[in-house]
Amino acid sequence: PLLTDVQDTIEKAVPAISADGNTIVWKGYDKNLGVKCFYTTDKGATWTQNNWAFNACPVGDAVNPRKFYAFSPENGYIYASKDGAKFFRAVSYVGTGGSGVLKVPFNRGGHVWINNNGKLKYSTDSAKTFITTNVHRCVAFALGKEAPGTDYQTIYIWGQATSTSPEAMYRSVDKGLTWIRANDDKHQWGLLANAGMIEADQNVYGRVYKSTAGMGIPWMGLNESTGIKSTNSNFDISLFPMPFSTSLT
């Protein structure tokens, strides 16, 4: 069936594009027909429906133009296509619920990131297996410009880096092994509101945006040159005359 069958009543539409730009995938929902997904290889002149029948947000692989991925929160499976979105099959199970949004880092074929019920996970084998990062709770996440001296995109979350951390913006330059707070208590801008999303700048390292409840779209960034990490140094020091009665730490 062609897209013209449902284009007048379709809603909740989500597009995806292949790495080479030659294939566009378009998923939508119709109250009478349910979820429908189409692909085109001629920039929209003609559309063909594929076997997709679940509600999800498609994403194209960052390198391989034939690969696409999608996650179904309803049944907990990650789906993948190897033929340019013509056919999708389940490749792994990560658990039901959570966000249906998948993201792929720039120039990393087979890498897929997902926020699955507050657990931030990523795959390096085209969504067949997933590694869970050590972040305590992820509400939303984004991938942005890599830090100076690194070759992987920076990961941002809105959530809690540890169980004792405040809910805030955090970033990681080592694929989620360690986290640094990306804002402070005076620049929280409330929670994420109905949009429930953050997005990172693809050209400026350290810059990240968030949704709010009626306060526009604020951005947070770095003043220092890199902001990769902070360090603490311990050293001995002698003071004369000694201004303290006991000792100095």
Residue pairs with C-beta under 8 A, 6 or more apart in sequence:
1 49
2 46
2 47
2 48
2 49
3 26
3 38
3 47
3 49
5 33
6 28
6 30
6 33
6 36
9 30
9 31
9 32
9 33
10 28
10 29
10 30
10 36
11 28
11 29
11 30
11 31
12 28
12 29
13 26
13 27
13 28
13 29
14 26
14 27
14 28
14 57
14 58
15 24
15 25
15 26
15 27
15 58
16 24
16 25
16 26
16 27
16 57
16 58
16 59
16 60
16 68
16 85
17 23
17 24
17 25
17 60
18 24
18 60
18 61
18 65
18 66
18 68
18 84
18 85
19 60
19 61
19 62
19 63
19 64
19 65
20 65
22 41
22 65
23 39
23 40
23 41
23 60
23 65
23 84
23 85
24 39
24 40
24 43
24 44
25 37
25 38
25 39
25 58
25 60
25 68
25 85
26 37
26 38
26 39
26 40
26 47
27 35
27 36
27 37
27 38
27 52
27 56
27 57
27 58
28 35
28 36
28 37
29 35
29 36
29 55
30 36
34 53
35 52
35 53
35 54
35 55
36 49
36 52
37 49
37 50
37 52
37 53
37 58
37 85
38 47
38 48
38 49
38 50
39 47
39 48
39 50
39 84
39 85
39 86
40 46
40 47
40 48
41 84
48 86
50 81
50 85
50 86
50 87
50 88
51 87
51 88
52 58
52 70
52 79
52 88
54 70
54 72
54 74
54 75
54 79
55 72
55 73
55 74
55 100
56 70
56 71
56 72
56 73
56 79
56 100
57 70
57 71
57 100
57 101
57 102
58 68
58 69
58 70
58 85
59 68
59 69
59 70
59 102
59 103
59 104
59 112
60 67
60 68
60 69
60 104
61 67
61 68
61 69
61 104
61 109
61 110
61 126
62 104
62 105
62 106
62 107
62 108
62 109
62 111
63 107
63 108
63 109
63 110
64 109
64 110
65 84
66 81
66 82
66 83
66 84
67 80
67 81
67 82
67 109
67 110
67 126
68 80
68 81
68 84
68 85
68 88
69 78
69 79
69 80
69 81
69 102
69 104
69 112
69 126
69 127
70 78
70 79
70 80
70 88
70 100
70 102
71 77
71 78
71 79
71 94
71 100
71 101
71 102
71 114
71 116
72 79
72 100
73 96
73 97
73 98
73 99
73 100
74 96
75 96
76 93
76 94
76 95
76 96
76 97
77 90
77 91
77 92
77 93
77 94
78 90
78 91
78 92
78 93
78 94
78 102
78 112
78 114
78 123
78 127
79 88
79 89
79 90
79 91
80 88
80 89
80 91
80 126
80 127
81 87
81 88
81 89
91 126
91 127
91 128
92 123
92 127
92 128
92 129
92 130
94 114
94 116
94 121
94 130
95 116
95 117
97 116
97 117
98 114
98 115
98 116
98 117
98 118
99 114
99 115
99 116
99 140
101 114
101 115
102 112
102 113
102 114
103 112
103 113
103 114
103 141
103 142
103 143
104 111
104 112
104 113
104 143
105 111
105 113
105 143
105 152
105 153
106 143
106 153
106 202
108 124
108 152
108 153
110 123
110 124
110 125
110 126
111 122
111 123
111 124
112 122
112 123
112 126
112 127
113 120
113 121
113 122
113 123
113 141
113 143
113 155
114 120
114 121
114 122
114 130
115 121
115 138
115 139
115 140
115 141
118 137
118 138
118 139
118 159
119 132
119 133
119 135
119 138
120 132
120 133
120 135
120 138
120 141
120 155
120 157
120 176
121 130
121 131
121 132
121 133
122 130
122 131
122 133
122 175
122 176
123 129
123 130
123 131
124 131
133 155
133 172
133 175
133 176
133 177
134 176
134 177
135 157
135 159
135 160
135 161
135 170
135 172
135 176
135 179
136 159
136 160
136 161
136 162
136 163
136 165
137 159
137 160
137 167
138 157
138 158
138 159
139 157
139 158
139 159
139 167
139 192
139 196
140 157
140 158
140 159
140 192
140 196
140 197
140 198
141 155
141 156
141 157
141 158
141 198
142 155
142 156
142 197
142 198
142 199
142 200
142 208
143 153
143 154
143 155
143 156
143 200
144 153
144 154
144 156
144 171
144 200
144 201
144 202
144 205
144 206
144 207
144 208
145 153
145 154
145 200
145 201
145 202
145 203
145 204
145 205
145 206
145 207
146 152
146 153
146 154
146 173
146 205
147 154
147 173
147 205
147 206
147 226
147 227
147 228
148 205
148 225
148 226
148 228
149 226
149 228
150 173
150 174
150 228
152 173
152 174
152 175
154 171
154 172
154 173
154 200
154 205
154 206
155 171
155 172
155 173
155 175
155 176
156 169
156 170
156 171
156 172
156 182
156 198
156 200
156 208
157 169
157 170
157 171
157 172
157 179
157 198
158 167
158 168
158 169
158 170
158 192
158 198
158 210
159 167
159 170
160 166
160 167
160 168
161 170
161 179
161 181
162 179
165 181
166 185
167 191
168 181
168 182
168 183
168 188
169 181
169 182
169 183
169 198
169 208
169 210
169 220
170 179
170 180
170 181
170 182
171 179
171 180
171 182
171 206
171 208
172 178
172 179
172 180
173 228
178 229
180 227
180 229
180 230
182 206
182 208
182 220
183 220
187 218
187 220
189 210
189 212
189 215
189 218
190 212
190 213
190 215
191 212
191 213
192 198
192 210
192 211
192 212
193 211
193 212
193 213
193 214
194 211
194 213
195 211
196 211
197 210
197 211
198 208
198 209
198 210
198 211
199 208
199 209
199 210
200 207
200 208
200 209
201 207
201 208
201 209
201 219
204 221
205 222
205 226
205 227
206 221
206 222
206 227
207 219
207 220
207 221
207 222
208 219
208 220
208 221
209 217
209 218
209 219
209 220
210 217
210 218
210 219
210 220
211 217
212 218
237 248
239 248
